[in-house]
Each structure stands twice: as C-alpha cells, then as structure tokens.
Amino acid sequence: MVAPDRTGRVDLLVRGGVVLTMDDAWTVFEGDVAVEGGDIVALGPDLGIRATRVLEARGNAVMPGLVNAHMHEVLDRGLFEDLPFMRWLEEFALPKDKAYEPRHMRAAALMNQLEMIQGGTTAFIDIFRFPAEAAAVAERSGLRATFAPQLIDEPLGAGETLDSSVAFIEEWRDRVPDRIRTWFGPHAIYSCHEETFARVRELAGRYGVGIHTHLAESVAEVEIVRGRTGGLTPAAYLDRLLGLGPDVVAAHCIQLDDADVELLADRDVAVAHCPTSNMKLGNGVARVLEMQGAGIRVGLGTDSVMTNNNLDMVEEMRQAGLLQKLHRRDATVMSAPSLLRLATIGSARALGLGDRIGTLEVGKAADLIVVDLHTAHAWPAFRERGGNVAEHIVWSSNDSDVLATVVEGRVLMEDRVVETIEFDEIEELVDREARDLLAKAGVLDSVIGGTR
C-alpha cells in the first residue's frame, strides 16, 4: 500500500493528528497520513513511516481541504453595501466590472488566493474577469482551481466574451494538468443572449469542459424570466436555452419550485449553495435539504468578497447550518458531520472532482488541512474515536485556526506561514489597484466620502 522512494521514505507524512477522513463510513482515528507523488498512500495509527518532510499535527484535526464551489476573485470588498440586489447589481457591480483591467485582476487573485490558503481552502471555482491573470497566480500559489470566465453580453464590457473565453480555454486547458481546469461561465439568464447559451452548449461539448452559471438567485430574476417567456421559471428556461446536464454547476438556486427541484435532479445538475451571500443580499433561503433529498449534488460556496465579505469556508458551514435550523425551526437538521461533508466531498462532487479530492483515502490526491484544537475556543477537545472534533470545527472554529494547507502533497502553508506566495507587498498592491479601479469606475470619491 505504501510506495516509498529508494531511500525508503515517502514525500510527506502528516503525523499525530485526529484524522477525519470524510469517507462514507465516517472513519475517524488518531494517527498519520502518508503521501507519495501527490497522492495518499497510507492512513492509520502510528504508521512508523519515514518521510522527506514531516508535518507534526500534534493532536490537531487533519481533514480534507475545503472546496469552494462558487466564488469570484474580485478586488472590491466593503463597498456598495446594504443595497437591494438588482440595484446593487445594475448600478454598482456591473458598471464597476467594466473598469477592470488585467492589472486589477492580478491583485485580486493574489489577495483571494492568499486568503484561501490561509483559510484552508484547497480547491475553488472562480467565475470572473481576465481569467489568465488569475490562472497564472494559481499556477504559482499551488491551489487547485477551475476558471469559468464570466461571460456577459449585457451590459457590454462588463464581462468576458465568447471569443475571449474560447481563447483562454485553448491557452490554459492543458497547461497545468489535473490542478487547473478551464470551463465556460455564462453569467446569468438576464445578462447573456439566448444564442450565447446555445453556443456555450456546443463549445462545452467540443472542448469537454463544464459550465458554471448563476440560476434562480432572486425574485427579480424570476419576474424577468416570467415576463420574457410567458411564465417559465428560471430553471425551466435555462434548460430550454442550454440543455441542463451533469456538466452544469448552478450557483444559488434559491427561487426553485418543486418541479424545478425535480428537473435539476433529473438532469443531474450540481448546485453551489451560498448562504451568507443569499442572506446579505436579501434573496432568500435555498431549499438545500429538499435538493439533497432529491439526489442533487450540492456543494458550498462563499460567493465573492463583495457579498460575503470573506472567503471563510468554516464560517460558511456554520451559516449554512444555522440558516436551515432557523428557517425550518428544527435544531436537528444540518449536523456538524453533514456540514463538513457539504464543504468537502459535497463541493468536490458538485465540481466533478469527487473521485480525486474531498475525502482522505488511499489513492486520492493529498489535498488536506490541519486545524488547531489547542486554542481556548476548541476546549474541551475529546479526541477518542473522533469525540467532539467535528462539532468544534463547525460550531466553534474559524479559518484563522487553520495551521497547514496541502495540495497534491505540496505544503502551501505550515504553522500559518504561507510558502507559495510572497505576500509582504500584497497589501500595498491591493490598496493601490483597488483605488485605481474605483477611480476608473468613477466611484472612488463616493466610496471615501459617501454618506452612510
């Protein structure tokens, strides 16, 4: 089972942790994870294996890396707050997106990917602008990434075009095999033309790539589609335009009726659930339990730092659980183990990566994190047979408790020190480029001196 090199060593040993595998049997044990060639080759108590590099877990939690099933690597955080959704989108978000240049996107990608490494996110899907800039950062950062250029027809210039999306896919689809993927990203029904969806379906089949889009996010979207189609729901309309299938990941999916849930399940569409963004924008509560009950692959996403305002997947798990408990008035729904699965193997399956990541099992990629249990807000910690470790991670922890982040056996962060991105100057870079972006969008003065 172990494949050491000629010296008898494996590449990496994560030693002495409480290992939450997230496998179907909910296997939890105190012990080690051995990694060779980027894959897990052994798990168990006190493996006694020598390694080129050892991460000492010291009784902390070892678990699969978190997988962000929907986010945008934007630069603007803490801006355009407390507005109705369609006004926020049409008057601020989309016009600001028109001002983006590649230089802004590079700064945004550095900021976002640094935050994800620090917070234990090992894989993500990004739907936004100038994807080649973000992909170049991911090539360096070591994160597992899927890039779906955010394609927008209206308003013109607020997103990528079909031609630029194809050019990106052709340039990047084989550049970093397995770790960086390229998809299509038509933004939404109301921002893309009908013929664009038809072309996306054709091209996605030609290139063998996935499709990521927003669906049924708001009541306003429902009204737009009903008026345009004579009564169709957004899900039914998208099926007519695109031909829904297992290669589609739809973000939000709040405004679904029973027939919509059945449709998505029948077409094997995956859904990215973003509870914090949904609440903050006042868009409603997604029917997560009904979707899961229907067999839909549901993952967890943060959405962007514009609408969250962070990429903390630990907090997102907690919000997902609290929202459903409150909405259904049932404290028993969305247990800690189910929320951990939602953010790991749930998101991995939603993105079509469940056979590669999302659980800690022999043969899978070594995408894993170490989470601190030696902190006051994680006490008392009972480690035997898993104890209350899952409960502490979901209900007590936050992303700053992540000690180490590993992707394909490569250590991206150890003891909270990021090793793959030199970030001493990123804060200054982000501030400078954000100011330039807002100035070009004509909103800098209102942001700095606006009334509240």
Secondary structure, 3 states (H helix, E strand, C coil): CCCCCCCCEEEEEEEEEEEECCCCCCCEEEEEEEEECCEEEEEECCCCCEEEEEEECCCCEEEECEEEEEECCCCCCCCCCCCCHHHHHHHHHHHHHHCCCHHHHHHHHHHHHHHHHHHCEEEEEECCCCHHHHHHHHHHHCCEEEECCEECCCCCCCCECHHHHHHHHHHHCCCCCCCEEECEEECCCCCCCHHHHHHHHHHHHHHCCCEEEEECCCHHHHHHHHHHHCCCCHHHHHHHHHCCCCCEEEEECCCCCHHHHHHHHHHCCEEEECHHHHHHCCCCCCCHHHHHHCCCCEEECCCCCCCCCCCCHHHHHHHHHHHHHHHHCCCCCCCHHHHHHHHHHHHHHHCCCCCCCCCCCCCCECCEEEECCCCHHHCCCCCHHHCCHHHHHHHCCCHHHEEEEEECCEEEEECCEECCCCCCCHHHHHHHHHHHHHHHHCCHHHHHHCCC
